Amino acid sequence: MTSVDNGPIDRSFPCIPNEFARLILQIAAERGLSREAVLKNLHIPSQLIDTNGENLSIAQHESLLLRMIDLSNNEGGLGYELGLRIGLTTHSLMAYALLSQVTLGDAIRFGIEFSQVFVPVYRGELLIEDGYAVIDISMDMPIEESLYGYAYDLALASVWSGLRHLMGGAWIEAELWFNYPQPAYYANYKNRLPVCRFDMGANQLCFPVAQLNKRIQTGDPVMAQLMIEKIKLEQHAREQQTYSDITVLVRQGIVCGAQGYPDLENISAQLFMSSRTLKRKLQQKETSFQLLLDEVRLSDATRMLKMSSRSIEDIATWMGFNEPASFTNAFRKWTGVTPSAWREQCKSRP
């Protein structure tokens, strides 16, 4: 059984539960790293991390990991540490659904089918080979080379930890197979993990097939069916969800600063996407960066003309126009009247 294919992954779409970020910051604190140092210049608002139910984009999550790795001097083990701590607490809806499954096999099949609803990064497949059940894990997207080991350390450790949680904390007799060499930091986690084998040519969790029939104490067939329906509703909602607010996000980023208004490349970087991708997304909304920039500039101009007594020359300079005449021409193009005429109209209104 393979997981559902939801199509190409949008790295800018918020789909990584912020619980991961909170755990990363917790581990950072344990390693003597401050929250401020980890988040500096990452465009990840603290509120996004601290508000329950929020998600980070894949790009934001990657930037946080790369920063953590850099500040930790490549200490390693972050994937194991997160995987062992996550258990089933990260996605409450998915956790309830898994705990309501009747057997371990039911839970694994369910998890593989619907896991991408919540974290559309990994793809799983359940195989039966020579008396063993094998959960094969892969990724559908390229990642930084320095994050490869982290990604599969996290995936396999968290799956094993989740299976233990389903069985009431009992030790699951399993093996974790990794397709890369044994890292030095593995020695620090060996006693907290099942048997691990490296350079195996695949990233898999393997255990005797008979364990698929183990019953889950919290299993409830009626509740399981109810949770399946809830998950399907969530899946449908997420499939329909796109960056419908991309124009809002762009407008929020277009703020006039000391260097004037940001350009397309600056806004693209803030949103963790290429300028080409941003252009495409805006075209899908039948707009463009230039049109949104003009909207913001017009809004700023009218606010300044109405609410302040600054001269038109000062306003033109503040908005980044080299000459007042250029500002006047742009304003006339936007409104049909000159800035001075618009200001007079405002004064004459009750």
Number of C-alpha atoms within 10 A of each C-alpha: 13 16 20 15 12 12 9 9 13 17 19 18 19 19 22 20 21 22 21 19 22 15 15 22 21 15 16 20 13 10 12 11 16 13 15 10 12 22 17 12 10 14 14 18 12 12 9 14 19 13 11 11 13 15 21 23 20 23 19 23 23 16 18 21 20 17 17 23 20 12 16 15 9 13 13 18 21 23 22 25 20 21 24 22 16 19 20 21 14 16 17 11 16 22 18 17 24 28 23 25 28 20 22 23 20 19 22 21 21 19 19 21 18 20 21 19 23 19 15 23 18 17 19 24 17 20 14 13 11 7 10 17 21 22 24 19 20 17 14 13 12 7 13 10 8 12 15 14 22 20 20 24 24 20 23 25 24 22 22 25 21 23 20 18 19 25 18 12 11 10 14 16 13 19 19 24 22 21 15 16 11 14 11 10 14 15 11 11 13 11 9 12 18 17 12 14 16 15 12 13 10 15 23 24 24 21 18 16 16 12 16 17 12 13 16 21 14 17 21 16 12 10 17 21 14 13 21 19 13 15 19 13 12 15 18 12 12 14 12 10 10 13 16 13 10 15 18 11 14 21 16 11 18 21 15 15 11 9 9 14 19 15 14 20 14 15 22 19 13 18 22 21 17 17 18 11 14 24 16 14 18 19 12 11 14 8 14 18 20 11 11 17 20 15 15 19 21 17 12 16 20 18 11 16 20 16 11 10 11 12 12 19 16 13 20 20 15 17 20 18 17 12 11 16 13 12 22 19 14 19 21 15 11 14 12 12 15 17 22 14 12 17 18 13 11 14 10 7 6 4
